Amino acid sequence: MRPTRATRLLLACCLFSWAISLGANEGARAGAGRTLSLDEAMAALDAAAGDRGTFRWDPFFGEGSFAVGGNHGSFAAALAPGEDGFLVLNNRDLHQVHLPFLEGGELVFPEAFVEAARNAFGRAADDVFHYRVAAIVIDPGHGGRDPGAVAEHEINGLRRTVRESDIALTASKMLRDMLARTFPDKRVLMTRETDVYISLANRALFANSVPVRDNEAVVFVSIHANAATNRNARGFEVWHITPTYRRDLLDADQFPDPYLRRILNMLTEEAFFTESVRMAQSILDGLQDAKGAQMPNRGLRAQNWFVVRRSNMPAVLVELGFVSNRQDATLMTNEATLRRMVEGVHRGVVEFVGDFERSGGFTIAQ
């Protein structure tokens, strides 16, 4: 597997940052020293960044992450007080410090850990490493021998067979053209451009194989239409991967140290999850602005769909409406109203790309 966006730049910087951090923290290894509660630690980081941050904790994997003022940190908790490990900041810098650990069932933070994060936040303004989105992969769902959801409806006085694969392809072509005009400097690619069958594995492989440089990223948008046995079900929704899903994103040959590989894998997984949620919310907001007066907004959904979980990048799956519902089917088979839906998706992707690039390559879930 090729290195991911987060790890490619990290490879260029981590040895330098690691060496500095090892020297800076050599005197702090005698013991855990003074510790802070979660509230105290976050208050200190909030004060350093001038913003209110957020914290996420995964008790099953013993992994935590925080986002404050445009900065992001990840770590794996220690098994015992005074244990050293890596605090990973802003997707690239490794700082060896005393790790947070559980005390009486509560997570506590060594003062040196919080201080390392505070110092790194102070240097963030001088950051010269920025990512850009180089390619957007659009995936029209189904196709060929797999039409997806199919329903018969009377539309404008005529009996019509409505196929999800046709709607997905038409909408994807519209989105491709819109994005190509908006981003002439980016590659806008489609997993299929005709009514052909492509396996789910090959769709993900296509996205993962897009060549990019060290400071570039790829995003993935899969376009679908929904169906339900209840023909009254209707509306649009956007799906992203679940926060607890874990993948082996890194090659053991490239990252032979299992502890470092686990930290980098956690970092990359966290980045993809956060960015996927942000992109999904932006697209949902765009659809709400475009079609919320005509269709129900069913909100954000989390599910490990194959193409989403196998695409090693920010990835979402968009359900434009229900093929099984006559009102939704009528809207999706009308070129003008379908275009309005796609304009909403387009607006969401453009907003996400702008946020991604302005932030230097990492978006923070608000």
N, C-alpha and C positions, 0 to 999 in steps of 0.2 A: 504494500500500500504506500502511495506517496505521502510525504508529510502533510499534515493539515495546515490550514491557514495560521492557526495559533502557534503551532509548533515550529513552522519554518522560520519565522522571525525569532522565535525563542531560541532556536539553535544558534543563531548568529550572535545573540546577546547573553545567553545564560551563563556561559563559562566566565565571561568577564564579570557579570553581576554576582555570580556565585563566589568568585575569588574575592571580590570586594567584601561581600557579606561575611565570608568566613573569617576574614581578618577583623572586620568591624565587631563581630560578635564573639571573638575568641575568649574575651574576659568574662562573658556572661554565662559560661557553662557550668559554674560551680553548683547551681541548683536552680529551682524554679523562681526563687525570689518572690517579690510582692506580686500578687495577682489581682485582677479586676473582674468584676462580674460582667455579664454580657451587656447590661445597661450602662455600666461605667465605661466599658471599652467602646461601645458605640457612641456614647456621649463625647469621649475624647476624640474619636475619628470625625464625628460631626463638627466639632469645634475646629479641627485642623482644616477641614475642607470647606467650612462655611455652608454646609448643606445637611439635610437630614437623610441619613442612609437607611438601607434595608439589610437584613441578615437572613440567610437561609441555612438550615441545619438538616442533614440527612442522618438520623440516628442509626439506620441500618448499616450504612457504609462508614459512619463516623467521619463524615466530611462536612465542612462548613464553607460558606462564601459570604462576602459582604460587598455592597456597592454603595459608595459614598462620593458625591460630587464629581461624577464622571470617572471615578477610579473603581477598580474591582480587585478583590483579593480572594484566594482560595487556599484551603489547607486541609490536611487530614489530621484529626485530633491525636494527641499522644496517648499511649496506653498507661503512662505513669508520669507523675510530676518530674520536671527537669529534662524530659526527653527532647532531643533536638530533632528538627525536621525542616521542611521547606514551606515558607510563605511565598505564594506565587502572586505577583502583583501585575495588573494590567497586561495579562496574557504573555509576559515575556521575562520579567525579572524574578530571579530566585534569591530569596533571603533565608539563610539558615539561622533559625532562632529557636528558643524554647517554645514548643507548641502548646496551644490550649489543651486542657484535659478536663475530664469529668471529676468533680469533687462533690460528694453527697448528692449525686444525680444531677448536678448543675454544671454547665460548661463555664470554666473560668479561664482567664486570659493572662499569661505572664506579662508583666509590664514591658519587658523587652520586645515582645511580639507586637504590642500596640505601638510602641515607639518606632519600630521598624516601618510599620505601615504609615504612621504620621510623617516620618522623614521622606518616605517615597512619595506621598501625596504632595509634599512641598516641592519636589523636583518635577512634578507632572507638567507644570507650565512650560518647562524647557524641553519637553518631549519632541523629538523630530521624526519619530517613526509613525507613519500613518498608512493605514490600509485603504484600499479602494475596491469597489465592486467592479471586477473586470468582465464578468459574464453573468447573464440571467438565463437560466434554463427553464423553459415552459414545457410542461408535460400534459398534453391533451389525453385525458383518461380513456382507457379501453381502445377500441378500433379493430377493424377487420372482422375476424370470426368472433370477437368479443364485443358486442354492441353495448354492454353495460345495461342500465335500466331501459326498459322498453314499455311503452304504453300507447293505447289507442284513445284518441280524443276527437271530439268534433270541435274544430277550430274555424271560426268564420264561415260556418255552414258546411264545411268539408270534413270528411272523416280522414284523420291523418295518423300515421304511425310515427311516434316521437322516440328517437333513440338518443341515449346519453352520449354515445360516441360522436354523433354528428354535432350536437350542441357543444361538446368539449372542443372539438377541432375548430369549429367556426369561431368560438370565443377565443381560443388560443391564438389563432391567426390575427384576430383583431388586436389582442394584447401585444403580440409580437410587433405589429406595425406601429402601434402607439409608442411602445418602449424604444423601438429603433429610431423613431423621430425625436424622442425626448433625450436619448442617450446615444448620439452618433459615435461616441468614443468607446462604447461597450459592445461586446458580442451578445446578441440576443438569439438564443438557440432553441430549437424545438426537438423533442424526442421523436415526434412523428409529424409529417406535414401532409400526409394523405390517409385514406381509410385503410390502414394496415395494422396487423396485430404485432405488438412488441411486448415481450414478457416484462413483468415487473422488475426482475433482476437486471435485464438489459437497460431499462430506463434509468435505474439507479447507477449502473455501471457507466452509462453515457454521461451522466452528470458528474460522477466522481472522476472521470477521465479528462475533463476539460482542462487544458494546460493553462497554468497561471504562473506569474512570477512571485517572488518572495513576499511582496507587499500587496498581493491581490487576492480577492475572494470571489466565490461563486455563490449565487443563491438559487433556490429551486422552488418553483410554483407549479403545483399540479392542479389542473382544472377538471372538475367533475360536475355532475348533476345528481341529485338525490332521488330516492324512491322509498315508499313505505306502503304497507298493506292498508293503512288508513289513508284513504284518498283525500281526506281533509288536511293532512299534514302538508305544510308548505313553508317556504322561507329560505333564506340563505344562512350559511354558517361557515366558519373557517377553523380548520383543525391544525394542531401542532403536536409534537411528540410529548409524551408524559414526562414529568420532572424526575421520576424514579428510574426511567429506562437507562440501562448501562450497556455500552458497546465497547469492544476492543478496537479503538481507533488507531492505535499506534503499533508499528511493526517492532517486534522484539529484537530483530537484528539491528535496527536503527537505534533502538533505545534498550540496550542490554541490562541496565540497572533497573531491577523490578520496582524499587521504591520510587525512583525518578519517573519511570514510565507510568506508574499509577498516578502520581501527582499531575503529570502532563496530560494524561488521559482524562482525569477529572476536570482539569482546566478546560480542555477542548470540549468535553461534553457539556460543561456548564455554559461555555460561550455559545455553543450551538443552540442549547435550550433557550437561553435568554434572548438571543437574537431571533429565534423562530417565533417566540411569543410576541416579541415586539413587532415583527413583520405581520404576523397573523392579526394583531390588534389594529395595525394601520390599514390592512386590507378590509377588515370588518368595518372600520370607521368609514372607509371610502365607499363601500357598498351601502352603508346606512345613508350616507349623504346622497348617493345616486338613486337608490331604489327603496329606501326605508318607508316612503309614503305608500308604496304599492305592495310590498312584500314584508312579512315578519322577519325581524332580526333574531335569529336563534342563538346568536352569541358565539363565543370561543368554545371549542371542544378539544379535548386531549385524547389522543389515541395513537398507538404505535402502528399506523398504516405502513405497509411494506416499503413503499417508495420514500416515505418520510424517514423511517428509521434507518434505511440503508443508504440514504443520501448524506454524505459526510460534509454537511454544510447547513446553514440556516435553510429550513425547508418547511413549507406549509401545503395543505390540501384545501382547496376552495370548493364548496358545494354551492352552485349558483342558485339552485331552486329544486323543486321536486318534479321530476318527469311524471310521476303518478298523479299529480294534482293538475286539473285542467287549467286553472288560473295561472299557475307557475309555468306550465307547458306553453300556454299561449304567449306569455311574456318572453320566454326563452327562444321560441321559434320565430318571433318577430325581429327582424334585423335591427330596427331602430331601438327597441327596448333592450335587446341583448347588448347592443353597443353601449347603452347607458350603464348596464351592469359592469361591462368590461372597463368602462371609464372609471368606475369606482375601484376596481381591482388595480388598474393602472395607477390611480392616484395613491393608493396604499403602498404599492411597490416603490413609487418615486419618493414618497415620504420616508420610507424605511431606508432606502439607499442614501438619501440626503443625511439622515440622522447617523447612519453607520459611518459615512465618510467624514462628517463634521466631528464625530467623536474620536476619530483616529482609528476606527476599526472595532470598537466595542460599544454596543448600545446597552443602556441600563434600563431594566424593567421598572417602571414607575408604579 
